[in-house]
Amino acid sequence: MKHWFRRPGVQAALAWLMAAYLRFALATIRWRQVDRAVAEAVWDQPAGRRGGVIVCFWHSRITLSPACWPLDRAQEPRALISLSPDGQFIAGAVQRLGFPAIRGSSRKDTDPTNDKGGLSAFRDVLKWIKAGGGVAITPDGPRGPVEAMKEGAPMLARISGAPVLFVGLAAEPCIRLKSWDRAMIPLPFTRGAIVWGGGVSMEREADAEALALQWSATLSDLTRRAEALLA
């Protein structure tokens, strides 16, 4: 079954179907947003001073994430997607929703020689941010642990100097997949919540490991707040 699913033609068709479904579902959800002004301050920087931005949300909320990025107002986006076969399907779907992918993922701790495109992706993302673009990152992906941020996002923020937006996302009711992250699939005509945080740049001297722990707690708190709004 996996071999069949990973055929290019099958993945392209499924990506088209998923994008069409998500476009419809997200457009019909009744969204409630909290602290959106945090994001607007980043989107509405004066002409000539507008820079790039890093946007973080948990991997389980990928299908909800287009709702937090107004393509006609925010920085032009790119999505950091892994090079895995499953990542190819996700990349195809999000590109049809207006989020072209930069492919790559974090290096395995057990094999420092295998970075799965991570170094190349890091350079591409950094170049995009410095050119004034925005990048969407799921900092616990592509394989977890769930809601445990790796050091890549803090390191990217430290080097680029770009502000970081944290986004808690929720939808209720929804379908929960039996994946490692219990990924959410939103249903049409339901309720959704977006809770914003962050919006500040980090200092170059900041410790990436300590920030990863701190930011994990922040992002999880925003996600729980979004869920609570729908309880």
GIMOZI-V771010 format. One record per backbone hydrogen bond with DSSP energy under -1.0 kcal/mol. NH is the residue of the N-H (numbers start at 1). CO is the residue of the C=O. E is the energy in kcal/mol with one decimal. If there is no record, write none. Layout:
nh={NH;NH}
co={CO;CO}
e={E;E}
This chain:
nh={5;6;7;11;12;13;14;15;16;17;18;19;20;21;22;23;24;25;26;27;28;30;32;34;38;40;41;43;44;49;53;54;55;56;57;61;62;64;65;67;68;69;73;74;78;79;80;81;88;89;90;91;92;93;94;95;96;98;99;102;104;108;111;114;118;121;122;123;124;125;126;127;128;129;130;131;132;133;134;135;136;137;141;144;148;150;155;156;157;158;159;160;161;164;165;166;167;168;170;172;175;177;182;184;185;191;192;193;194;195;196;197;199;206;211;212;213;214;215;216;217;218;219;220;221;222;223;224;225;226;227;228;229;230;231}
co={1;2;4;7;8;9;10;11;12;13;14;15;16;17;18;19;20;21;22;23;24;190;192;194;35;36;37;39;40;46;133;163;135;165;137;58;59;61;61;64;65;66;70;70;134;100;136;102;84;85;86;87;88;89;90;91;92;95;94;79;81;114;108;111;115;117;118;119;120;121;122;123;124;125;126;127;129;128;76;53;78;55;138;140;145;139;151;152;153;154;155;156;157;200;54;197;56;195;193;191;185;183;179;60;175;172;30;170;32;168;34;166;164;203;207;208;209;210;211;212;213;214;215;216;217;218;219;220;221;222;223;224;225;227;228}
e={-2.7;-2.0;-1.4;-2.8;-2.4;-2.0;-2.6;-2.6;-1.9;-2.2;-2.9;-2.5;-2.2;-2.4;-2.9;-2.5;-1.7;-3.0;-2.9;-1.3;-1.1;-2.6;-1.8;-2.6;-1.5;-2.3;-1.9;-2.5;-2.6;-2.2;-1.4;-2.4;-2.8;-3.0;-1.7;-2.1;-1.5;-1.3;-1.2;-1.7;-2.0;-1.3;-2.0;-2.8;-1.2;-2.3;-2.4;-2.2;-1.3;-1.1;-1.9;-2.9;-2.0;-1.9;-2.8;-1.9;-1.2;-1.6;-2.5;-2.8;-2.9;-1.3;-1.1;-1.9;-2.7;-2.7;-2.6;-2.0;-2.3;-2.9;-2.5;-2.4;-2.1;-2.6;-2.3;-1.0;-2.0;-2.3;-2.9;-2.1;-2.9;-3.0;-2.2;-1.6;-1.5;-2.1;-2.3;-2.5;-2.4;-2.5;-2.3;-2.5;-2.1;-1.3;-3.2;-2.6;-2.3;-3.1;-1.8;-2.6;-2.7;-2.9;-1.1;-2.3;-2.7;-1.8;-2.3;-2.5;-2.5;-2.5;-2.3;-1.8;-3.9;-1.7;-2.3;-2.2;-1.4;-2.2;-3.6;-1.9;-1.8;-2.0;-2.9;-2.5;-2.2;-2.2;-2.0;-2.5;-2.2;-2.1;-2.1;-2.4;-1.5;-1.2;-1.1}
